[in-house]
Structure formats: structure tokens, C-alpha cells
Amino acid sequence: MKNKNLQALAIILVAVVIAVLVAWAGSDDRVTVRGWPLLLFCAALSFGIQWVAFIPAYAFKTERFYDLAGSLTYLALLASAARFGPPRSAADTLLLAMCSLWALRLGTFLFLRIHKDGADKRFTQIKTSFSRFAVSWTLQGLWVFFTLCPVLIVVAAPAWHKTTAWTIAGAGLWAIGFATEIIADWQKRQFRADPANAGRFIQTGLWAKSRHPNYVGEMLLWFGVFIMCVPMLQGWQWVSIVSPLFIVLLLTKVSGVPLLEASADARWGKEAGYQAYKAKTPVLWPWGKAA
């Protein structure tokens, strides 16, 4: 137990150190909040909100407000950038609006889903462990800060952010990703709402093209956001490419695809229909291969 607690503490410290280094690399000291570079302030705010929310969550052994806290943290960081950054251009306003809309939509969807389902299987075992549960909340703080990093850098930049072909291309990719995520979530919710589908797996609509189309949408939209920021990045600020790359890593290697694939295999792995579905349907179209 002692070793596990030390390991959890090490993960938390590493997460904080990495966030501080990224914030330091991408900061412009001309834009500050109470003497703190705006990017560093946002990193501290991201972790702080998570740690405060963790206290009642652990006390009541509940994950019901985990995703909601994440979405509210996104909105808090975006509001900070809008409040303390320099005058905003149309491109800056569009970035802030897109990210806020995404956070509101996903936060509401996940909050309603967990309150209807009653629990999130990801937390069944870890929510009773102080150290492991704390790691989850800390990593959410890192996730929020990393994904918003290029947006915070651009919005905080004193230079005027012009609307360019990069802005249009990125916004277009974001729109495709956002629509894909919404449609995939809606199709799965409708499928599950039909009593005739009880105990079955979805393989229609976008789910006939990809086993995880909602994750495809998520990755596309964050790549779109980064593309919009490209013209304003310089020097060490290119560290913000961590945003879409972190999303890909998180969804494909950590808490997304691996957990859902393992759960689906355990539930339907012996069914011929599911085996056929896996054989013909990519994990993440158009990147993944059928398995």
C-alpha cells in the first residue's frame, strides 16, 4: 500500500512539473495575472479546481461530478484568457467560442449520462482509494491545460491574430470533428434507449464505419483548434502541439479505446456477430485497422 501511495504521489508531481514546464515554455511575460504569466496562472487554476473538487468526491466516493468539473475547468481557463488577455481579434473570439461550445456540450452530455447510468466503470475500483482517485483528478487537470494550451498562448499573445487560411481550415476541421462527435453520441444514446437493443452492441450509423467514431471526432476537432493557432506560434510556443498529441495518446493508449475494447471483448467477445464486426470495422477510421 505504501509503495502504491508513493507511486501515486510521483505521478501527481510529474504531472504538475510537466505542466509548469510547458506553461513556462509557452508563456509571454507581457501578459500576467497578479504577477503570474497567464499560461502559468491557467495551469495552476486547472489543477486547483480539480483538487478542490476531489475533496467532496472522495468523501462521498462518487465520480458523478468528475466530467462536469472537467468541463467547468475548461470554461474557467477560457474565461481567464478572455478576461486577462489583450484585446481580441475575430480569430481569437472564434477560438474561445468554439472551445466553450465544445466544453458546454460535452460536459452536459457526460453529466446527464452518468446521472442516468448511475456510475462510470472507469472509477469502480479506484474511487475508494485516496491516492489512485487523486491521480485521476490530477490527470484531468493536466488534460484540460494541455488541450487548451495553444488557445491560451494565442489569446494571450499581444500581437494581433489575423484571420487566415489556417483559421478557415482549422475551423472547418473542428466543425467536422464536432459534428462527428455529436452524431456518434446521439446514435449510441438512441440505440441504447430502444429496449429491443438491450444487451447488444451498436454497429449502425457512424458505428458501422468506426468502433469509436466519437473519439475520431474528438481528435479531429482538437487538431482543428491547433491548426487555427499555427500562424501565431513561435519558438518554444510550438510545445503546444502537445494538445492534439496528448488527446491521441489519451484516447488510444490510456483511458479511451483500451478500456472500452477490453470491456466489449469481455461482454461480446465470444459472439460470432461481434467477431465479424471487429474484423471488418476499424478501431478509429480512417487511421485504425480492423482487428
Long-range contacts (C-beta under 8 A, 24 or more apart in sequence): 4-129, 4-131, 4-132, 5-130, 5-131, 7-131, 8-131, 8-132, 8-134, 8-135, 9-131, 11-135, 11-138, 11-139, 12-134, 12-135, 12-138, 15-138, 15-139, 15-141, 15-142, 16-47, 16-138, 18-142, 19-43, 19-46, 19-47, 19-141, 19-142, 19-145, 19-146, 22-145, 22-146, 22-149, 22-239, 22-240, 22-242, 23-145, 25-236, 25-237, 25-239, 26-149, 26-152, 26-153, 26-236, 26-237, 26-239, 26-240, 28-153, 28-156, 28-157, 28-158, 30-158, 31-84, 31-85, 31-86, 31-156, 31-157, 31-158, 32-84, 33-80, 33-84, 38-80, 38-81, 38-84, 38-85, 38-152, 38-156, 39-149, 39-152, 39-153, 39-156, 41-80, 41-84, 42-77, 42-80, 42-81, 42-145, 42-148, 42-152, 43-145, 45-73, 45-76, 45-77, 45-80, 46-73, 46-77, 46-141, 46-142, 46-144, 46-145, 47-138, 47-141, 47-142, 47-145, 48-141, 49-73, 49-76, 49-141, 50-137, 50-138, 50-140, 50-141, 51-134, 51-137, 51-138, 51-141, 53-137, 54-133, 54-134, 54-137, 57-127, 57-133, 57-137, 58-127, 58-130, 58-133, 58-134, 61-127, 61-128, 62-127, 63-114, 63-119, 63-120, 63-122, 63-123, 63-127, 64-114, 64-115, 65-111, 66-114, 66-120, 66-123, 66-136, 66-137, 66-140, 67-106, 67-107, 67-110, 67-111, 67-114, 68-107, 68-110, 68-111, 69-137, 69-140, 70-107, 70-140, 70-143, 70-144, 71-103, 71-104, 71-106, 71-107, 71-108, 71-110, 71-111, 72-107, 73-140, 73-141, 73-144, 74-99, 74-100, 74-102, 74-103, 74-107, 74-144, 74-148, 75-100, 75-103, 75-104, 77-144, 77-145, 77-148, 77-152, 78-103, 78-148, 78-151, 81-151, 81-152, 81-155, 81-156, 82-155, 84-156, 85-155, 85-156, 86-156, 86-157, 86-158, 88-155, 88-161, 89-160, 89-161, 89-162, 89-163, 90-163, 91-161, 91-162, 91-163, 91-164, 91-167, 91-228, 92-154, 92-155, 92-161, 94-167, 94-171, 94-228, 95-151, 95-154, 95-155, 95-225, 95-228, 95-229, 96-151, 96-155, 98-171, 98-174, 98-178, 98-225, 99-148, 99-151, 99-225, 101-178, 102-178, 102-221, 105-178, 105-182, 106-181, 109-185, 113-189, 121-259, 121-263, 122-255, 122-259, 143-246, 143-250, 146-242, 146-243, 146-246, 147-222, 147-243, 147-246, 147-247, 148-243, 149-239, 149-240, 149-242, 149-243, 150-225, 150-226, 150-229, 150-233, 150-240, 150-241, 150-243, 151-225, 151-229, 153-229, 153-232, 153-233, 153-237, 153-240, 154-228, 154-229, 154-232, 154-233, 157-232, 159-232, 161-231, 161-232, 162-231, 164-231, 166-227, 166-228, 166-230, 166-231, 167-228, 167-231, 169-224, 169-227, 169-228, 170-224, 170-225, 170-226, 170-227, 170-228, 170-229, 170-230, 171-224, 171-228, 172-224, 173-220, 173-221, 173-223, 173-224, 173-227, 174-220, 174-221, 174-224, 174-225, 174-228, 175-224, 176-217, 176-220, 176-221, 176-224, 177-216, 177-217, 177-218, 177-219, 177-220, 177-221, 177-222, 177-223, 177-224, 178-217, 178-221, 179-217, 180-206, 180-213, 180-214, 180-216, 180-217, 180-220, 181-214, 181-217, 181-218, 181-221, 182-217, 183-213, 183-217, 184-213, 184-214, 184-216, 184-217, 185-214, 188-214, 201-264, 201-267, 201-268, 201-274, 201-277, 203-277, 203-281, 207-281, 208-281, 209-281, 209-282, 209-285, 210-281, 210-282, 210-283, 210-284, 210-285, 210-288, 211-261, 211-277, 211-278, 211-281, 211-282, 211-283, 211-284, 211-288, 212-251, 212-256, 212-257, 212-260, 212-283, 212-284, 213-285, 215-251, 215-252, 215-256, 215-257, 215-284, 216-284, 216-285, 218-247, 218-251, 219-244, 219-247, 219-248, 219-251, 219-284, 222-247, 252-284, 257-283, 257-284
